[in-house]
C-alpha cells in the first residue's frame, strides 16, 4: 500500500451518501457499509490492508468509564497499607490533582489480594470470576495518560488526544481493514444506560471520511435507529421497491458507464435491505442456550445489562464485526470521589461475571486466539484520599489488561511506584497501547496514515512504541 494514501477508496462524501441513499435506511450505518463494500471490490484490499499477518482479527474493548482503582483491583501495594493515614512522602513529589487532594492522607485498600492460576497473578476479591482467567491475561500495571479529567481522559483513550477532533481507534481500524461482513457495520458501540462523557466523539471518524465512524447499537428493539421501514411496509413490498429503484438506476447507468457514484447509490440500497434483516438477527439473544445466558449473568438483574452486551459482542464478532466497544458505567460511574467501597463493589459486581463469561465463551468456541479483549478505563485512582472514603483521578499510573488475539497470558508488564501513584517500570502511554493494539491487528502504526491538511496523520499522533512483551 502506498504511504500517505487512504487504505480504503472512498468516492462519496457523507453528505452525498445521505442525499442519494434517501431517508429511512440509517444513512450513517449505510455510508460505513458502502465504503467497506467498495473496498472489497478493490484489488488493493485483498490482503485486508495489513502490513504483516495479524494475530487478532477483531477487538472487543471493555471500557470501564470513570476510572477504576488499579490499587484496589490488580496492583496491590503493601507500602500503601503501612503508610495509611500519613501524607504522601515528599520523595514522591506533589502531583496536580483534579480535586486538589495532593496533600491528603494516604488511603489503604480494604481489599484482600490473592494470587491465582498457574501464573500467580494478583487479583483482589472484587473480581473473583475474572481471577479464574488470569493465565489468559496480560496485566499492564504501568499505563499512563495525559487527561486529568474525564472528557480529556476518555477522549484520549479512544482517539489518542485529549482534545476532540481526531479519529477513534475503531475508526482507524475500519479505515485500514475495511469490512469482513457484507451485512453489518465494521465498528459497533454498545452502551449500558446512558452516553459516556464526551458522547459520540469517542467513536467519531474525526478527519477520516465519515463512513468510518462507529455505529451505536441499541440493546433491544431496532438496533440501529431509522433503519427499519414503517410497520405498514412489509418485507416483500420493501424489496420490490428497492428492486424497482435498482432497475431504474441501472437503466439510467447504461449510458454512463463511468459514473461510480451511481453504482454506489445502487449498492447503498442493496446494503440497506441486507442490514434490515442482519442487524436484528445479530442481537437476538433468544437463540442462545440457557447455559450461555447464565454464563454471562443474564439470569441476574445486576449483571443482565452488561452481560447482554458482552454476549452481543461475541455474536457480532462471530458475524464479522471487527471492532466492538462496550461501555460499563457510562456517565463516569466508576468515578469514586467518595464511597469507593460502595461504588466499586456495585460496578465490580456488574462487570465481573459478564467479563469472565465472555473470556470463557470465546475460549470454548476457539475464538479467543484471534479476538483481542481489552479491559480498562481512562485512568486509575490516587493513593491519597478524597474526603474520607474516596480516591481522586490518577492518569500517572493505572492498570489495563489484555487477553486473546496473540497476547501472551499469565504475565504482568511494568509497575507503579510503591504507593501506586505513578508508572515506574516500563511506562506504557496511551499511544504505546494503541500502537500495540494496531500491531496485533497487523499494522505498523507509523505506516497507517491519512493525509489531512497537508500532513500524514497517524492513529498514535506521531508517537507510541509497540509493547512487544505483550505478545512475545
C-alpha positions in Angstrom: 0.0 0.0 0.0 1.2 3.5 -0.7 2.0 5.6 2.3 0.0 8.8 2.5 -2.9 7.4 0.5 -6.2 6.2 2.0 -6.3 2.4 2.5 -9.9 2.2 1.5 -11.0 4.2 -1.6 -13.9 6.5 -0.7 -15.7 8.1 -3.6 -18.7 9.6 -1.8 -18.8 12.2 1.0 -21.2 11.6 3.9 -23.5 14.4 2.7 -23.7 12.8 -0.8 -24.4 9.3 0.7 -27.2 10.7 2.8 -28.7 12.6 -0.1 -28.5 9.8 -2.6 -29.5 6.9 -0.3 -32.6 8.6 0.9 -34.3 8.5 4.2 -35.3 5.6 6.3 -32.2 3.4 5.8 -29.9 4.5 8.6 -27.7 6.6 6.5 -24.7 6.8 8.8 -24.5 3.0 9.0 -25.1 2.7 5.3 -22.2 5.1 4.5 -19.9 2.9 6.5 -21.1 -0.3 4.8 -21.0 1.4 1.4 -17.3 2.3 1.8 -16.5 -1.2 3.0 -18.4 -2.8 0.2 -16.5 -0.6 -2.3 -13.2 -1.7 -0.7 -14.0 -5.4 -1.1 -14.1 -4.9 -4.9 -10.7 -3.2 -5.0 -7.7 -5.4 -5.6 -5.5 -3.3 -3.3 -7.5 -4.5 -0.2 -7.4 -8.2 -0.9 -4.8 -8.6 1.8 -7.1 -6.5 4.1 -4.6 -3.7 4.0 -2.4 -5.1 6.8 1.4 -4.6 6.8 2.1 -8.1 8.2 0.0 -11.1 9.3 -2.4 -10.2 12.0 -2.6 -12.0 15.3 -6.1 -10.6 16.0 -9.0 -10.4 13.6 -11.2 -8.4 15.9 -11.2 -6.4 19.1 -13.7 -6.3 22.0 -12.8 -3.3 24.2 -14.4 -3.4 27.6 -14.3 0.3 28.7 -14.8 0.9 32.4 -15.7 4.6 32.2 -14.8 6.8 35.2 -11.5 5.3 36.3 -11.4 2.0 38.2 -9.0 1.9 41.1 -5.9 -0.2 40.0 -4.6 -0.3 43.6 -7.8 -2.0 44.7 -8.1 -4.4 41.7 -4.8 -5.5 40.1 -1.9 -3.7 41.7 -1.5 -4.5 45.4 0.6 -2.1 47.4 1.9 -3.2 50.8 3.7 0.1 51.3 0.3 1.9 51.0 -1.0 -0.2 53.8 2.0 0.7 56.0 1.7 4.4 55.3 -2.1 4.6 55.7 -3.2 7.8 57.3 0.1 9.6 56.6 0.7 12.3 54.0 2.3 11.3 50.7 6.1 11.3 51.4 7.9 14.3 49.8 10.1 12.0 47.8 7.1 11.2 45.6 6.6 14.9 44.6 3.3 16.7 44.6 1.0 15.9 41.7 -1.5 18.3 40.3 -4.8 16.6 41.1 -8.3 17.1 39.7 -9.8 17.8 43.1 -6.8 19.2 44.9 -6.1 16.1 47.0 -2.3 16.0 46.8 -1.8 17.0 50.5 -4.4 14.5 51.7 -3.6 11.4 53.7 -2.9 8.0 52.0 -5.9 5.7 51.9 -5.2 2.0 52.4 -7.0 -0.6 50.3 -9.6 -2.7 52.1 -9.5 -5.4 49.6 -8.0 -8.9 50.0 -5.5 -9.7 47.3 -4.6 -13.3 46.3 -2.5 -15.0 43.7 -4.4 -17.0 41.1 -3.8 -19.6 38.4 -0.5 -21.2 37.5 0.9 -17.7 36.8 0.2 -16.5 40.3 -1.2 -13.1 39.1 -2.6 -10.9 41.9 -6.3 -10.0 41.8 -8.4 -8.6 44.6 -11.6 -10.1 45.9 -13.6 -7.6 43.9 -13.0 -9.7 40.8 -13.3 -13.4 41.8 -14.6 -14.6 38.4 -12.1 -12.7 36.3 -9.4 -14.1 38.6 -10.1 -17.6 37.3 -8.8 -16.4 33.9 -5.5 -14.8 34.9 -3.5 -17.3 32.8 -5.0 -15.8 29.7 -4.3 -12.2 30.8 -1.5 -9.7 30.3 -1.9 -7.1 33.0 -0.2 -3.8 32.2 0.3 -2.1 35.5 2.3 0.9 34.2 -0.2 2.7 31.9 -0.3 6.4 32.0 -2.2 9.2 30.1 -2.4 12.9 29.8 -6.1 13.6 30.6 -6.6 14.7 34.2 -10.4 14.9 33.8 -12.9 12.6 32.3 -13.6 14.4 29.0 -9.9 14.5 28.1 -9.1 11.1 29.6 -11.9 9.2 27.8 -11.2 11.2 24.6 -7.5 10.3 24.7 -8.1 6.6 25.4 -10.4 6.5 22.4 -8.7 8.9 20.0 -5.1 9.4 21.2 -5.8 13.1 22.1 -7.3 14.9 25.0 -8.8 17.4 22.6 -11.7 16.4 20.3 -11.4 16.2 16.5 -9.3 13.1 15.9 -10.5 9.7 14.7 -11.2 7.0 17.3 -9.0 3.8 17.2 -12.0 1.9 15.9 -12.3 4.3 13.0 -8.6 3.8 12.2 -9.1 0.0 12.2 -12.1 0.3 9.9 -10.2 2.6 7.6 -7.2 0.2 7.4 -9.1 -3.1 7.2 -12.4 -2.5 5.5 -15.2 -4.9 6.3 -15.3 -8.6 6.9 -19.1 -8.6 6.8 -21.5 -7.8 3.9 -24.4 -7.0 6.2 -23.1 -5.4 9.4 -21.0 -2.4 10.3 -17.3 -2.9 11.0 -17.2 -0.8 14.2 -20.0 -1.1 16.7 -20.5 0.7 20.0 -22.6 -0.8 22.9 -23.7 1.4 25.9 -25.4 0.4 29.1 -27.9 3.0 30.3 -26.6 6.4 29.2 -24.0 8.1 27.0 -20.3 8.2 28.0 -18.6 11.5 28.8 -18.0 13.3 25.5 -20.7 11.3 23.7 -20.3 10.3 20.1 -17.0 12.0 19.6 -15.5 8.9 21.3 -16.4 6.8 18.3 -16.0 9.6 15.8 -14.2 9.3 12.5 -12.6 12.7 13.1 -10.8 13.9 9.9 -11.2 10.5 8.3 -14.3 10.2 6.0 -17.5 10.0 8.0 -18.0 6.4 6.7 -15.5 5.1 9.2 -17.3 6.3 12.4 -18.7 3.8 14.9 -22.3 2.7 14.7 -24.1 2.7 18.0 -26.3 -0.4 18.5 -29.2 -0.4 20.9 -29.5 -3.4 23.2 -33.1 -4.3 22.2 -35.8 -3.5 19.6 -34.4 -1.9 16.5 -30.6 -2.0 16.9 -30.0 1.0 14.5 -32.3 4.0 14.5 -34.1 4.8 11.2 -33.0 1.5 9.7 -36.3 -0.3 9.7 -39.1 0.8 7.4 -42.5 1.8 8.7 -44.6 -1.1 10.1 -47.1 -0.6 7.2 -44.4 -1.6 4.7 -43.7 -5.4 4.7 -40.5 -7.1 3.6 -41.8 -8.1 0.2 -43.1 -4.5 -0.6 -39.7 -3.1 0.6 -37.7 -5.5 -1.5 -39.9 -4.8 -4.6 -39.4 -1.1 -4.1 -35.7 -1.4 -3.9 -35.5 -3.7 -6.8 -37.5 -1.3 -8.9 -35.2 1.6 -7.9 -32.2 -0.5 -8.8 -33.7 -1.4 -12.2 -34.2 2.3 -13.0 -30.7 3.2 -11.8 -29.1 0.5 -13.9 -31.1 1.5 -16.9 -30.0 5.1 -16.4 -26.4 4.0 -15.9 -26.2 2.0 -19.2 -25.1 5.2 -20.9 -23.0 6.3 -18.0 -20.5 3.5 -17.5 -18.0 5.7 -15.7 -20.5 7.0 -13.1 -19.1 5.4 -9.9 -21.5 7.5 -7.8 -24.5 5.9 -9.5 -23.1 2.4 -8.8 -22.5 3.4 -5.2 -26.1 4.5 -4.9 -27.3 1.1 -6.1 -25.1 -0.6 -3.6 -26.4 1.6 -0.8 -30.0 0.4 -1.4 -28.8 -3.2 -1.6 -26.9 -2.9 1.7 -29.8 -1.2 3.4 -32.0 -4.1 2.7 -29.5 -6.7 3.9 -28.9 -4.8 7.1 -32.7 -4.7 7.9 -32.5 -8.4 8.5 -28.9 -8.9 9.6 -28.7 -6.4 12.4 -31.8 -7.6 14.4 -30.7 -11.2 14.0 -27.2 -10.4 15.3 -28.6 -9.0 18.6 -31.3 -11.6 19.0 -30.1 -13.3 22.2 -33.1 -15.6 22.3 -31.2 -18.0 20.1 -28.6 -18.6 22.8 -28.9 -21.5 25.2 -29.9 -21.1 28.8 -26.4 -22.2 29.9 -24.8 -19.5 27.8 -27.1 -16.8 29.1 -26.3 -17.9 32.6 -22.6 -17.8 31.9 -22.9 -14.1 31.1 -25.2 -13.4 34.0 -28.3 -12.7 32.1 -30.3 -14.6 34.8 -29.4 -11.9 37.4 -30.8 -8.4 37.3 -27.5 -6.9 38.5 -25.4 -8.4 35.6 -28.1 -8.7 32.9 -27.5 -5.4 31.0 -23.7 -5.6 30.7 -23.9 -9.4 30.3 -26.2 -9.0 27.4 -23.8 -6.5 25.8 -20.9 -8.9 26.3 -22.8 -11.7 24.7 -23.9 -9.4 21.9 -20.2 -8.5 21.3 -19.4 -12.2 20.9 -22.2 -12.6 18.4 -21.2 -9.5 16.4 -17.5 -10.7 16.2 -18.8 -14.1 15.0 -20.6 -12.3 12.2 -17.5 -10.4 11.0 -17.6 -7.1 13.0 -14.0 -6.1 13.6 -14.2 -3.6 16.5 -16.8 -3.7 19.3 -16.6 -1.3 22.2 -18.7 -1.9 25.3 -19.0 0.7 28.0 -19.6 -0.2 31.6 -20.6 2.5 34.0 -21.3 5.2 31.3 -21.5 8.7 32.7 -18.3 8.1 34.7 -19.9 5.8 37.3 -16.5 4.3 38.3 -15.6 7.9 39.4 -15.4 7.1 43.2 -14.6 10.5 44.7 -16.5 9.3 47.7 -17.6 5.9 49.0 -15.0 3.9 47.0 -16.2 0.7 48.7 -19.8 1.1 47.7 -19.1 2.4 44.2 -16.6 -0.2 43.2 -18.5 -3.1 45.0 -21.5 -2.3 42.8 -19.7 -1.9 39.5 -17.3 -4.9 40.0 -20.4 -7.0 40.7 -21.9 -5.7 37.5 -18.8 -6.4 35.3 -17.1 -9.4 36.9 -19.3 -12.3 35.8 -20.0 -10.9 32.3 -16.3 -10.3 31.5 -15.3 -13.7 32.8 -18.2 -15.3 30.8 -17.0 -13.6 27.7 -13.5 -14.9 28.1 -14.7 -18.4 28.9 -17.2 -18.4 25.9 -14.6 -17.1 23.4 -12.1 -19.7 24.6 -14.6 -22.5 24.4 -15.6 -21.6 20.9 -11.9 -21.3 19.7 -12.4 -17.5 19.2 -10.1 -16.2 21.8 -7.0 -16.9 19.7 -7.9 -14.3 17.2 -10.1 -12.0 19.3 -8.3 -9.3 21.3 -10.1 -8.4 24.5 -9.1 -5.2 26.3 -10.3 -4.1 29.8 -9.6 -0.7 31.3 -10.7 2.9 31.9 -9.4 6.3 31.1 -7.2 6.4 34.2 -6.9 5.0 37.7 -7.4 6.4 41.2 -5.0 8.1 43.6 -3.5 6.5 46.7 -4.4 9.8 48.5 -7.9 10.0 49.9 -10.6 12.4 48.8 -12.8 13.2 51.7 -12.5 10.2 54.0 -13.8 7.4 51.7 -12.9 8.2 48.1 -10.0 8.5 45.7 -9.2 11.2 43.1 -8.3 10.8 39.4 -4.9 9.3 38.6 -3.7 9.4 35.0 0.0 8.9 36.0 -0.2 5.2 36.7 -3.0 2.6 36.3 -3.8 -0.9 35.0 -5.2 -2.3 31.8 -5.4 -5.9 30.9 -5.5 -7.7 27.5 -6.4 -11.3 26.6 -6.5 -13.3 23.4 -5.6 -12.1 19.9 -2.0 -13.2 20.2 -1.5 -11.9 23.7 0.9 -13.8 26.0 -1.2 -14.8 29.0 -0.3 -15.1 32.7 2.1 -12.1 32.9 2.4 -8.6 34.4 4.1 -5.8 32.4 5.5 -2.8 34.2 4.8 -1.4 37.7 3.8 1.7 39.5 5.8 3.2 42.4 5.4 1.9 46.0 2.1 3.6 46.6 0.6 3.2 43.1 0.8 6.9 42.2 3.0 6.9 39.0 4.1 4.4 36.4 7.7 3.5 37.4 9.0 0.4 35.5 8.3 0.1 31.7 5.8 3.0 31.4 3.1 2.4 28.8 1.5 5.6 27.4 -1.9 5.6 25.7 -0.1 5.9 22.3 2.0 2.8 23.2 -1.2 0.9 24.0 -2.8 2.0 20.7 0.4 1.1 18.8 0.3 -2.4 20.4 -3.3 -3.0 19.5 -2.7 -2.0 15.9 0.3 -4.2 15.8 -1.7 -7.2 16.9 -4.2 -6.4 14.1 -1.4 -6.4 11.5 -0.5 -2.7 11.3 2.7 -0.8 11.6 1.2 2.2 13.3 3.7 4.5 11.7 2.7 3.4 8.2 -1.1 3.5 8.8 -1.5 7.1 7.6 -4.1 9.5 6.2 -3.2 12.8 4.6 -5.0 15.7 6.3 -4.3 19.4 5.9 -1.1 18.6 4.1 0.4 16.2 6.6 0.4 12.5 7.1 -1.7 11.7 10.2 -1.4 8.6 12.3 -3.6 7.0 15.0 -0.7 7.3 17.5 -0.2 11.1 16.8 3.3 10.5 15.6 4.3 8.9 18.9 4.0 5.5 20.5 6.0 2.3 20.6 4.8 -1.3 20.4 5.0 -3.1 23.7 6.4 -6.3 22.3 6.4 -8.1 25.6 2.6 -8.2 25.4 2.9 -10.9 22.7 6.4 -12.3 23.0 
